């Protein structure tokens, strides 16, 4: 964060909880939700993902908004 990077922490639980995003006072974005839960309005209520495939999906989804590179 010293160099102006945008930090995003994605915390996934083994649930179908909807995702919530907040900007934390410490200066980073926190996304919390379930591996199987909705992260945007177009998604179904439940989606089958592995932890790693969900993490990659979320990284790609927020890449342009947060200045992340797609991997």
N, CA, C and O atoms as a Maestro MAE file, in Angstrom:
{
 s_m_m2io_version
 :::
 2.0.0
}

f_m_ct {
 s_m_title
 :::
 protein
 m_atom[284] {
  # First column is atom index #
  i_m_mmod_type
  r_m_x_coord
  r_m_y_coord
  r_m_z_coord
  i_m_residue_number
  s_m_chain_name
  s_m_pdb_residue_name
  s_m_pdb_atom_name
  i_m_atomic_number
  :::
  1 25 0.810 -1.191 0.000 1 A "UNK " " N  " 7
  2 3 0.000 0.000 0.000 1 A "UNK " " CA " 6
  3 2 0.854 1.255 0.000 1 A "UNK " " C  " 6
  4 15 0.368 2.338 -0.327 1 A "UNK " " O  " 8
  5 25 2.114 1.120 0.362 2 A "UNK " " N  " 7
  6 3 2.986 2.292 0.363 2 A "UNK " " CA " 6
  7 2 3.175 2.873 -1.028 2 A "UNK " " C  " 6
  8 15 3.329 4.083 -1.190 2 A "UNK " " O  " 8
  9 25 3.161 2.001 -2.032 3 A "UNK " " N  " 7
  10 3 3.409 2.439 -3.394 3 A "UNK " " CA " 6
  11 2 2.131 2.690 -4.174 3 A "UNK " " C  " 6
  12 15 2.169 2.768 -5.402 3 A "UNK " " O  " 8
  13 25 1.019 2.814 -3.504 4 A "UNK " " N  " 7
  14 3 -0.241 3.083 -4.158 4 A "UNK " " CA " 6
  15 2 -0.950 1.847 -4.698 4 A "UNK " " C  " 6
  16 15 -1.931 1.969 -5.432 4 A "UNK " " O  " 8
  17 25 -0.459 0.642 -4.338 5 A "UNK " " N  " 7
  18 3 -1.137 -0.568 -4.793 5 A "UNK " " CA " 6
  19 2 -2.508 -0.666 -4.151 5 A "UNK " " C  " 6
  20 15 -2.727 -0.170 -3.046 5 A "UNK " " O  " 8
  21 25 -3.435 -1.315 -4.860 6 A "UNK " " N  " 7
  22 3 -4.756 -1.577 -4.310 6 A "UNK " " CA " 6
  23 2 -4.752 -3.017 -3.815 6 A "UNK " " C  " 6
  24 15 -4.541 -3.942 -4.599 6 A "UNK " " O  " 8
  25 25 -4.981 -3.210 -2.532 7 A "UNK " " N  " 7
  26 3 -4.957 -4.535 -1.913 7 A "UNK " " CA " 6
  27 2 -6.386 -5.050 -1.781 7 A "UNK " " C  " 6
  28 15 -7.273 -4.345 -1.299 7 A "UNK " " O  " 8
  29 25 -6.593 -6.293 -2.217 8 A "UNK " " N  " 7
  30 3 -7.888 -6.950 -2.083 8 A "UNK " " CA " 6
  31 2 -7.678 -8.286 -1.400 8 A "UNK " " C  " 6
  32 15 -6.888 -9.108 -1.865 8 A "UNK " " O  " 8
  33 25 -8.379 -8.508 -0.304 9 A "UNK " " N  " 7
  34 3 -8.331 -9.776 0.417 9 A "UNK " " CA " 6
  35 2 -9.657 -10.483 0.177 9 A "UNK " " C  " 6
  36 15 -10.719 -9.934 0.473 9 A "UNK " " O  " 8
  37 25 -9.598 -11.703 -0.359 10 A "UNK " " N  " 7
  38 3 -10.804 -12.483 -0.632 10 A "UNK " " CA " 6
  39 2 -10.848 -13.631 0.361 10 A "UNK " " C  " 6
  40 15 -10.002 -14.525 0.333 10 A "UNK " " O  " 8
  41 25 -11.833 -13.599 1.229 11 A "UNK " " N  " 7
  42 3 -12.004 -14.582 2.307 11 A "UNK " " CA " 6
  43 2 -13.196 -15.468 1.976 11 A "UNK " " C  " 6
  44 15 -14.334 -14.999 2.003 11 A "UNK " " O  " 8
  45 25 -12.961 -16.738 1.664 12 A "UNK " " N  " 7
  46 3 -14.022 -17.649 1.259 12 A "UNK " " CA " 6
  47 2 -14.292 -18.694 2.345 12 A "UNK " " C  " 6
  48 15 -13.370 -19.321 2.866 12 A "UNK " " O  " 8
  49 25 -15.564 -18.864 2.671 13 A "UNK " " N  " 7
  50 3 -15.959 -19.909 3.616 13 A "UNK " " CA " 6
  51 2 -16.595 -21.060 2.839 13 A "UNK " " C  " 6
  52 15 -16.949 -20.897 1.671 13 A "UNK " " O  " 8
  53 25 -16.738 -22.188 3.460 14 A "UNK " " N  " 7
  54 3 -17.316 -23.371 2.829 14 A "UNK " " CA " 6
  55 2 -18.840 -23.330 2.958 14 A "UNK " " C  " 6
  56 15 -19.457 -24.255 3.487 14 A "UNK " " O  " 8
  57 25 -19.441 -22.229 2.460 15 A "UNK " " N  " 7
  58 3 -20.881 -21.994 2.568 15 A "UNK " " CA " 6
  59 2 -21.414 -21.431 1.253 15 A "UNK " " C  " 6
  60 15 -20.673 -21.274 0.283 15 A "UNK " " O  " 8
  61 25 -22.712 -21.131 1.238 16 A "UNK " " N  " 7
  62 3 -23.348 -20.476 0.087 16 A "UNK " " CA " 6
  63 2 -23.717 -19.025 0.427 16 A "UNK " " C  " 6
  64 15 -24.634 -18.460 -0.169 16 A "UNK " " O  " 8
  65 25 -23.004 -18.431 1.378 17 A "UNK " " N  " 7
  66 3 -23.283 -17.029 1.740 17 A "UNK " " CA " 6
  67 2 -23.014 -16.093 0.583 17 A "UNK " " C  " 6
  68 15 -22.052 -16.270 -0.165 17 A "UNK " " O  " 8
  69 25 -23.876 -15.089 0.440 18 A "UNK " " N  " 7
  70 3 -23.654 -14.057 -0.550 18 A "UNK " " CA " 6
  71 2 -22.364 -13.309 -0.201 18 A "UNK " " C  " 6
  72 15 -21.971 -13.240 0.964 18 A "UNK " " O  " 8
  73 25 -21.720 -12.759 -1.213 19 A "UNK " " N  " 7
  74 3 -20.474 -12.026 -0.994 19 A "UNK " " CA " 6
  75 2 -20.776 -10.578 -0.627 19 A "UNK " " C  " 6
  76 15 -21.728 -9.971 -1.118 19 A "UNK " " O  " 8
  77 25 -19.938 -10.052 0.247 20 A "UNK " " N  " 7
  78 3 -20.010 -8.637 0.656 20 A "UNK " " CA " 6
  79 2 -18.615 -8.062 0.521 20 A "UNK " " C  " 6
  80 15 -17.621 -8.722 0.823 20 A "UNK " " O  " 8
  81 25 -18.558 -6.837 0.067 21 A "UNK " " N  " 7
  82 3 -17.278 -6.153 -0.112 21 A "UNK " " CA " 6
  83 2 -17.288 -4.886 0.721 21 A "UNK " " C  " 6
  84 15 -18.273 -4.147 0.737 21 A "UNK " " O  " 8
  85 25 -16.174 -4.636 1.420 22 A "UNK " " N  " 7
  86 3 -16.057 -3.409 2.203 22 A "UNK " " CA " 6
  87 2 -14.631 -2.882 2.097 22 A "UNK " " C  " 6
  88 15 -13.686 -3.639 1.874 22 A "UNK " " O  " 8
  89 25 -14.499 -1.581 2.259 23 A "UNK " " N  " 7
  90 3 -13.175 -0.969 2.330 23 A "UNK " " CA " 6
  91 2 -12.843 -0.810 3.800 23 A "UNK " " C  " 6
  92 15 -13.534 -0.095 4.526 23 A "UNK " " O  " 8
  93 25 -11.791 -1.473 4.237 24 A "UNK " " N  " 7
  94 3 -11.422 -1.505 5.653 24 A "UNK " " CA " 6
  95 2 -10.625 -0.255 6.050 24 A "UNK " " C  " 6
  96 15 -9.917 0.317 5.220 24 A "UNK " " O  " 8
  97 25 -10.736 0.168 7.311 25 A "UNK " " N  " 7
  98 3 -10.027 1.365 7.773 25 A "UNK " " CA " 6
  99 2 -8.507 1.284 7.592 25 A "UNK " " C  " 6
  100 15 -7.833 2.308 7.479 25 A "UNK " " O  " 8
  101 25 -7.980 0.067 7.566 26 A "UNK " " N  " 7
  102 3 -6.530 -0.110 7.391 26 A "UNK " " CA " 6
  103 2 -6.080 0.154 5.958 26 A "UNK " " C  " 6
  104 15 -4.881 0.200 5.683 26 A "UNK " " O  " 8
  105 25 -7.047 0.331 5.029 27 A "UNK " " N  " 7
  106 3 -6.701 0.724 3.673 27 A "UNK " " CA " 6
  107 2 -6.732 -0.387 2.635 27 A "UNK " " C  " 6
  108 15 -6.033 -0.287 1.627 27 A "UNK " " O  " 8
  109 25 -7.506 -1.430 2.838 28 A "UNK " " N  " 7
  110 3 -7.605 -2.491 1.837 28 A "UNK " " CA " 6
  111 2 -9.062 -2.908 1.650 28 A "UNK " " C  " 6
  112 15 -9.908 -2.661 2.509 28 A "UNK " " O  " 8
  113 25 -9.338 -3.543 0.514 29 A "UNK " " N  " 7
  114 3 -10.660 -4.074 0.212 29 A "UNK " " CA " 6
  115 2 -10.774 -5.481 0.768 29 A "UNK " " C  " 6
  116 15 -9.855 -6.286 0.618 29 A "UNK " " O  " 8
  117 25 -11.901 -5.788 1.413 30 A "UNK " " N  " 7
  118 3 -12.168 -7.116 1.966 30 A "UNK " " CA " 6
  119 2 -13.428 -7.656 1.316 30 A "UNK " " C  " 6
  120 15 -14.491 -7.040 1.399 30 A "UNK " " O  " 8
  121 25 -13.311 -8.812 0.666 31 A "UNK " " N  " 7
  122 3 -14.471 -9.493 0.096 31 A "UNK " " CA " 6
  123 2 -14.670 -10.776 0.890 31 A "UNK " " C  " 6
  124 15 -13.774 -11.617 0.964 31 A "UNK " " O  " 8
  125 25 -15.857 -10.920 1.485 32 A "UNK " " N  " 7
  126 3 -16.191 -12.108 2.274 32 A "UNK " " CA " 6
  127 2 -17.407 -12.783 1.671 32 A "UNK " " C  " 6
  128 15 -18.328 -12.118 1.198 32 A "UNK " " O  " 8
  129 25 -17.408 -14.107 1.691 33 A "UNK " " N  " 7
  130 3 -18.560 -14.849 1.211 33 A "UNK " " CA " 6
  131 2 -18.237 -16.318 1.079 33 A "UNK " " C  " 6
  132 15 -17.113 -16.752 1.332 33 A "UNK " " O  " 8
  133 25 -19.237 -17.072 0.680 34 A "UNK " " N  " 7
  134 3 -19.065 -18.506 0.545 34 A "UNK " " CA " 6
  135 2 -18.566 -18.912 -0.829 34 A "UNK " " C  " 6
  136 15 -18.807 -18.222 -1.820 34 A "UNK " " O  " 8
  137 25 -17.879 -20.021 -0.877 35 A "UNK " " N  " 7
  138 3 -17.399 -20.560 -2.148 35 A "UNK " " CA " 6
  139 2 -18.566 -20.742 -3.117 35 A "UNK " " C  " 6
  140 15 -18.414 -20.534 -4.320 35 A "UNK " " O  " 8
  141 25 -19.720 -21.127 -2.595 36 A "UNK " " N  " 7
  142 3 -20.867 -21.450 -3.431 36 A "UNK " " CA " 6
  143 2 -21.881 -20.307 -3.548 36 A "UNK " " C  " 6
  144 15 -22.906 -20.472 -4.210 36 A "UNK " " O  " 8
  145 25 -21.624 -19.164 -2.928 37 A "UNK " " N  " 7
  146 3 -22.585 -18.059 -2.881 37 A "UNK " " CA " 6
  147 2 -22.451 -17.064 -4.024 37 A "UNK " " C  " 6
  148 15 -21.471 -17.076 -4.769 37 A "UNK " " O  " 8
  149 25 -23.464 -16.197 -4.149 38 A "UNK " " N  " 7
  150 3 -23.505 -15.171 -5.192 38 A "UNK " " CA " 6
  151 2 -22.515 -14.048 -4.895 38 A "UNK " " C  " 6
  152 15 -22.371 -13.606 -3.756 38 A "UNK " " O  " 8
  153 25 -21.836 -13.597 -5.958 39 A "UNK " " N  " 7
  154 3 -20.994 -12.417 -5.814 39 A "UNK " " CA " 6
  155 2 -21.473 -11.285 -6.712 39 A "UNK " " C  " 6
  156 15 -21.004 -10.153 -6.587 39 A "UNK " " O  " 8
  157 25 -22.400 -11.579 -7.613 40 A "UNK " " N  " 7
  158 3 -23.032 -10.517 -8.391 40 A "UNK " " CA " 6
  159 2 -24.478 -10.904 -8.698 40 A "UNK " " C  " 6
  160 15 -24.878 -12.052 -8.510 40 A "UNK " " O  " 8
  161 25 -25.242 -9.942 -9.165 41 A "UNK " " N  " 7
  162 3 -26.689 -10.135 -9.341 41 A "UNK " " CA " 6
  163 2 -27.044 -11.187 -10.380 41 A "UNK " " C  " 6
  164 15 -28.118 -11.784 -10.311 41 A "UNK " " O  " 8
  165 25 -26.169 -11.420 -11.330 42 A "UNK " " N  " 7
  166 3 -26.459 -12.349 -12.420 42 A "UNK " " CA " 6
  167 2 -26.243 -13.815 -12.037 42 A "UNK " " C  " 6
  168 15 -26.691 -14.706 -12.757 42 A "UNK " " O  " 8
  169 25 -25.581 -14.073 -10.945 43 A "UNK " " N  " 7
  170 3 -25.278 -15.454 -10.551 43 A "UNK " " CA " 6
  171 2 -26.483 -16.129 -9.907 43 A "UNK " " C  " 6
  172 15 -27.317 -15.463 -9.293 43 A "UNK " " O  " 8
  173 25 -26.576 -17.461 -10.047 44 A "UNK " " N  " 7
  174 3 -27.630 -18.179 -9.329 44 A "UNK " " CA " 6
  175 2 -27.344 -18.166 -7.830 44 A "UNK " " C  " 6
  176 15 -26.231 -17.838 -7.418 44 A "UNK " " O  " 8
  177 25 -28.317 -18.511 -7.025 45 A "UNK " " N  " 7
  178 3 -28.160 -18.510 -5.564 45 A "UNK " " CA " 6
  179 2 -27.066 -19.480 -5.130 45 A "UNK " " C  " 6
  180 15 -26.346 -19.210 -4.168 45 A "UNK " " O  " 8
  181 25 -26.936 -20.598 -5.824 46 A "UNK " " N  " 7
  182 3 -25.912 -21.594 -5.496 46 A "UNK " " CA " 6
  183 2 -25.161 -21.952 -6.763 46 A "UNK " " C  " 6
  184 15 -25.774 -22.208 -7.799 46 A "UNK " " O  " 8
  185 25 -23.832 -21.971 -6.689 47 A "UNK " " N  " 7
  186 3 -22.977 -22.378 -7.813 47 A "UNK " " CA " 6
  187 2 -21.925 -23.333 -7.287 47 A "UNK " " C  " 6
  188 15 -21.342 -23.102 -6.228 47 A "UNK " " O  " 8
  189 25 -21.679 -24.412 -8.029 48 A "UNK " " N  " 7
  190 3 -20.674 -25.399 -7.618 48 A "UNK " " CA " 6
  191 2 -19.290 -24.957 -8.096 48 A "UNK " " C  " 6
  192 15 -19.060 -24.810 -9.296 48 A "UNK " " O  " 8
  193 25 -18.381 -24.749 -7.160 49 A "UNK " " N  " 7
  194 3 -17.001 -24.353 -7.443 49 A "UNK " " CA " 6
  195 2 -16.076 -25.093 -6.499 49 A "UNK " " C  " 6
  196 15 -16.478 -25.474 -5.399 49 A "UNK " " O  " 8
  197 25 -14.836 -25.298 -6.925 50 A "UNK " " N  " 7
  198 3 -13.788 -25.667 -5.969 50 A "UNK " " CA " 6
  199 2 -13.283 -24.355 -5.376 50 A "UNK " " C  " 6
  200 15 -13.538 -23.289 -5.937 50 A "UNK " " O  " 8
  201 25 -12.583 -24.414 -4.270 51 A "UNK " " N  " 7
  202 3 -12.058 -23.194 -3.646 51 A "UNK " " CA " 6
  203 2 -11.168 -22.430 -4.626 51 A "UNK " " C  " 6
  204 15 -11.290 -21.212 -4.756 51 A "UNK " " O  " 8
  205 25 -10.272 -23.143 -5.316 52 A "UNK " " N  " 7
  206 3 -9.335 -22.471 -6.221 52 A "UNK " " CA " 6
  207 2 -10.046 -21.887 -7.442 52 A "UNK " " C  " 6
  208 15 -9.718 -20.780 -7.869 52 A "UNK " " O  " 8
  209 25 -11.019 -22.618 -8.014 53 A "UNK " " N  " 7
  210 3 -11.710 -22.070 -9.183 53 A "UNK " " CA " 6
  211 2 -12.534 -20.842 -8.800 53 A "UNK " " C  " 6
  212 15 -12.658 -19.910 -9.595 53 A "UNK " " O  " 8
  213 25 -13.098 -20.832 -7.594 54 A "UNK " " N  " 7
  214 3 -13.862 -19.659 -7.151 54 A "UNK " " CA " 6
  215 2 -12.940 -18.474 -6.922 54 A "UNK " " C  " 6
  216 15 -13.274 -17.346 -7.285 54 A "UNK " " O  " 8
  217 25 -11.795 -18.719 -6.327 55 A "UNK " " N  " 7
  218 3 -10.830 -17.651 -6.106 55 A "UNK " " CA " 6
  219 2 -10.403 -17.038 -7.444 55 A "UNK " " C  " 6
  220 15 -10.357 -15.815 -7.574 55 A "UNK " " O  " 8
  221 25 -10.096 -17.865 -8.426 56 A "UNK " " N  " 7
  222 3 -9.704 -17.364 -9.748 56 A "UNK " " CA " 6
  223 2 -10.834 -16.570 -10.392 56 A "UNK " " C  " 6
  224 15 -10.595 -15.525 -10.999 56 A "UNK " " O  " 8
  225 25 -12.073 -17.065 -10.262 57 A "UNK " " N  " 7
  226 3 -13.229 -16.353 -10.822 57 A "UNK " " CA " 6
  227 2 -13.354 -14.968 -10.201 57 A "UNK " " C  " 6
  228 15 -13.575 -13.986 -10.910 57 A "UNK " " O  " 8
  229 25 -13.212 -14.885 -8.883 58 A "UNK " " N  " 7
  230 3 -13.339 -13.588 -8.201 58 A "UNK " " CA " 6
  231 2 -12.177 -12.666 -8.534 58 A "UNK " " C  " 6
  232 15 -12.378 -11.462 -8.694 58 A "UNK " " O  " 8
  233 25 -10.973 -13.199 -8.641 59 A "UNK " " N  " 7
  234 3 -9.827 -12.376 -9.038 59 A "UNK " " CA " 6
  235 2 -10.069 -11.763 -10.407 59 A "UNK " " C  " 6
  236 15 -9.837 -10.571 -10.607 59 A "UNK " " O  " 8
  237 25 -10.529 -12.563 -11.340 60 A "UNK " " N  " 7
  238 3 -10.794 -12.059 -12.691 60 A "UNK " " CA " 6
  239 2 -11.944 -11.067 -12.703 60 A "UNK " " C  " 6
  240 15 -11.914 -10.087 -13.447 60 A "UNK " " O  " 8
  241 25 -12.960 -11.317 -11.881 61 A "UNK " " N  " 7
  242 3 -14.139 -10.446 -11.860 61 A "UNK " " CA " 6
  243 2 -13.797 -9.039 -11.369 61 A "UNK " " C  " 6
  244 15 -14.328 -8.061 -11.896 61 A "UNK " " O  " 8
  245 25 -12.933 -8.923 -10.384 62 A "UNK " " N  " 7
  246 3 -12.623 -7.603 -9.824 62 A "UNK " " CA " 6
  247 2 -11.338 -6.988 -10.372 62 A "UNK " " C  " 6
  248 15 -10.959 -5.890 -9.965 62 A "UNK " " O  " 8
  249 25 -10.664 -7.681 -11.288 63 A "UNK " " N  " 7
  250 3 -9.360 -7.217 -11.780 63 A "UNK " " CA " 6
  251 2 -9.401 -5.793 -12.329 63 A "UNK " " C  " 6
  252 15 -8.556 -4.972 -11.974 63 A "UNK " " O  " 8
  253 25 -10.353 -5.495 -13.173 64 A "UNK " " N  " 7
  254 3 -10.369 -4.158 -13.786 64 A "UNK " " CA " 6
  255 2 -10.744 -3.077 -12.773 64 A "UNK " " C  " 6
  256 15 -10.303 -1.935 -12.899 64 A "UNK " " O  " 8
  257 25 -11.544 -3.423 -11.782 65 A "UNK " " N  " 7
  258 3 -11.958 -2.449 -10.769 65 A "UNK " " CA " 6
  259 2 -10.852 -2.134 -9.780 65 A "UNK " " C  " 6
  260 15 -10.794 -1.026 -9.246 65 A "UNK " " O  " 8
  261 25 -9.975 -3.091 -9.531 66 A "UNK " " N  " 7
  262 3 -8.980 -2.946 -8.474 66 A "UNK " " CA " 6
  263 2 -7.555 -2.851 -8.977 66 A "UNK " " C  " 6
  264 15 -6.626 -2.801 -8.170 66 A "UNK " " O  " 8
  265 25 -7.353 -2.824 -10.277 67 A "UNK " " N  " 7
  266 3 -6.010 -2.719 -10.808 67 A "UNK " " CA " 6
  267 2 -5.212 -3.999 -10.679 67 A "UNK " " C  " 6
  268 15 -3.983 -3.960 -10.627 67 A "UNK " " O  " 8
  269 25 -5.894 -5.134 -10.626 68 A "UNK " " N  " 7
  270 3 -5.221 -6.427 -10.544 68 A "UNK " " CA " 6
  271 2 -4.957 -6.959 -11.944 68 A "UNK " " C  " 6
  272 15 -5.698 -6.671 -12.883 68 A "UNK " " O  " 8
  273 25 -3.904 -7.729 -12.068 69 A "UNK " " N  " 7
  274 3 -3.647 -8.410 -13.335 69 A "UNK " " CA " 6
  275 2 -4.424 -9.715 -13.349 69 A "UNK " " C  " 6
  276 15 -4.515 -10.391 -12.324 69 A "UNK " " O  " 8
  277 25 -4.988 -10.078 -14.501 70 A "UNK " " N  " 7
  278 3 -5.651 -11.368 -14.620 70 A "UNK " " CA " 6
  279 2 -4.578 -12.437 -14.732 70 A "UNK " " C  " 6
  280 15 -3.600 -12.266 -15.459 70 A "UNK " " O  " 8
  281 25 -4.760 -13.553 -14.004 71 A "UNK " " N  " 7
  282 3 -3.753 -14.627 -14.014 71 A "UNK " " CA " 6
  283 2 -4.385 -15.902 -14.441 71 A "UNK " " C  " 6
  284 15 -3.712 -16.930 -14.517 71 A "UNK " " O  " 8
  :::
 }
 m_bond[283] {
  # First column is bond index #
  i_m_from
  i_m_to
  i_m_order
  :::
  1 1 2 1
  2 2 3 1
  3 3 4 2
  4 3 5 1
  5 5 6 1
  6 6 7 1
  7 7 8 2
  8 7 9 1
  9 9 10 1
  10 10 11 1
  11 11 12 2
  12 11 13 1
  13 13 14 1
  14 14 15 1
  15 15 16 2
  16 15 17 1
  17 17 18 1
  18 18 19 1
  19 19 20 2
  20 19 21 1
  21 21 22 1
  22 22 23 1
  23 23 24 2
  24 23 25 1
  25 25 26 1
  26 26 27 1
  27 27 28 2
  28 27 29 1
  29 29 30 1
  30 30 31 1
  31 31 32 2
  32 31 33 1
  33 33 34 1
  34 34 35 1
  35 35 36 2
  36 35 37 1
  37 37 38 1
  38 38 39 1
  39 39 40 2
  40 39 41 1
  41 41 42 1
  42 42 43 1
  43 43 44 2
  44 43 45 1
  45 45 46 1
  46 46 47 1
  47 47 48 2
  48 47 49 1
  49 49 50 1
  50 50 51 1
  51 51 52 2
  52 51 53 1
  53 53 54 1
  54 54 55 1
  55 55 56 2
  56 55 57 1
  57 57 58 1
  58 58 59 1
  59 59 60 2
  60 59 61 1
  61 61 62 1
  62 62 63 1
  63 63 64 2
  64 63 65 1
  65 65 66 1
  66 66 67 1
  67 67 68 2
  68 67 69 1
  69 69 70 1
  70 70 71 1
  71 71 72 2
  72 71 73 1
  73 73 74 1
  74 74 75 1
  75 75 76 2
  76 75 77 1
  77 77 78 1
  78 78 79 1
  79 79 80 2
  80 79 81 1
  81 81 82 1
  82 82 83 1
  83 83 84 2
  84 83 85 1
  85 85 86 1
  86 86 87 1
  87 87 88 2
  88 87 89 1
  89 89 90 1
  90 90 91 1
  91 91 92 2
  92 91 93 1
  93 93 94 1
  94 94 95 1
  95 95 96 2
  96 95 97 1
  97 97 98 1
  98 98 99 1
  99 99 100 2
  100 99 101 1
  101 101 102 1
  102 102 103 1
  103 103 104 2
  104 103 105 1
  105 105 106 1
  106 106 107 1
  107 107 108 2
  108 107 109 1
  109 109 110 1
  110 110 111 1
  111 111 112 2
  112 111 113 1
  113 113 114 1
  114 114 115 1
  115 115 116 2
  116 115 117 1
  117 117 118 1
  118 118 119 1
  119 119 120 2
  120 119 121 1
  121 121 122 1
  122 122 123 1
  123 123 124 2
  124 123 125 1
  125 125 126 1
  126 126 127 1
  127 127 128 2
  128 127 129 1
  129 129 130 1
  130 130 131 1
  131 131 132 2
  132 131 133 1
  133 133 134 1
  134 134 135 1
  135 135 136 2
  136 135 137 1
  137 137 138 1
  138 138 139 1
  139 139 140 2
  140 139 141 1
  141 141 142 1
  142 142 143 1
  143 143 144 2
  144 143 145 1
  145 145 146 1
  146 146 147 1
  147 147 148 2
  148 147 149 1
  149 149 150 1
  150 150 151 1
  151 151 152 2
  152 151 153 1
  153 153 154 1
  154 154 155 1
  155 155 156 2
  156 155 157 1
  157 157 158 1
  158 158 159 1
  159 159 160 2
  160 159 161 1
  161 161 162 1
  162 162 163 1
  163 163 164 2
  164 163 165 1
  165 165 166 1
  166 166 167 1
  167 167 168 2
  168 167 169 1
  169 169 170 1
  170 170 171 1
  171 171 172 2
  172 171 173 1
  173 173 174 1
  174 174 175 1
  175 175 176 2
  176 175 177 1
  177 177 178 1
  178 178 179 1
  179 179 180 2
  180 179 181 1
  181 181 182 1
  182 182 183 1
  183 183 184 2
  184 183 185 1
  185 185 186 1
  186 186 187 1
  187 187 188 2
  188 187 189 1
  189 189 190 1
  190 190 191 1
  191 191 192 2
  192 191 193 1
  193 193 194 1
  194 194 195 1
  195 195 196 2
  196 195 197 1
  197 197 198 1
  198 198 199 1
  199 199 200 2
  200 199 201 1
  201 201 202 1
  202 202 203 1
  203 203 204 2
  204 203 205 1
  205 205 206 1
  206 206 207 1
  207 207 208 2
  208 207 209 1
  209 209 210 1
  210 210 211 1
  211 211 212 2
  212 211 213 1
  213 213 214 1
  214 214 215 1
  215 215 216 2
  216 215 217 1
  217 217 218 1
  218 218 219 1
  219 219 220 2
  220 219 221 1
  221 221 222 1
  222 222 223 1
  223 223 224 2
  224 223 225 1
  225 225 226 1
  226 226 227 1
  227 227 228 2
  228 227 229 1
  229 229 230 1
  230 230 231 1
  231 231 232 2
  232 231 233 1
  233 233 234 1
  234 234 235 1
  235 235 236 2
  236 235 237 1
  237 237 238 1
  238 238 239 1
  239 239 240 2
  240 239 241 1
  241 241 242 1
  242 242 243 1
  243 243 244 2
  244 243 245 1
  245 245 246 1
  246 246 247 1
  247 247 248 2
  248 247 249 1
  249 249 250 1
  250 250 251 1
  251 251 252 2
  252 251 253 1
  253 253 254 1
  254 254 255 1
  255 255 256 2
  256 255 257 1
  257 257 258 1
  258 258 259 1
  259 259 260 2
  260 259 261 1
  261 261 262 1
  262 262 263 1
  263 263 264 2
  264 263 265 1
  265 265 266 1
  266 266 267 1
  267 267 268 2
  268 267 269 1
  269 269 270 1
  270 270 271 1
  271 271 272 2
  272 271 273 1
  273 273 274 1
  274 274 275 1
  275 275 276 2
  276 275 277 1
  277 277 278 1
  278 278 279 1
  279 279 280 2
  280 279 281 1
  281 281 282 1
  282 282 283 1
  283 283 284 2
  :::
 }
}
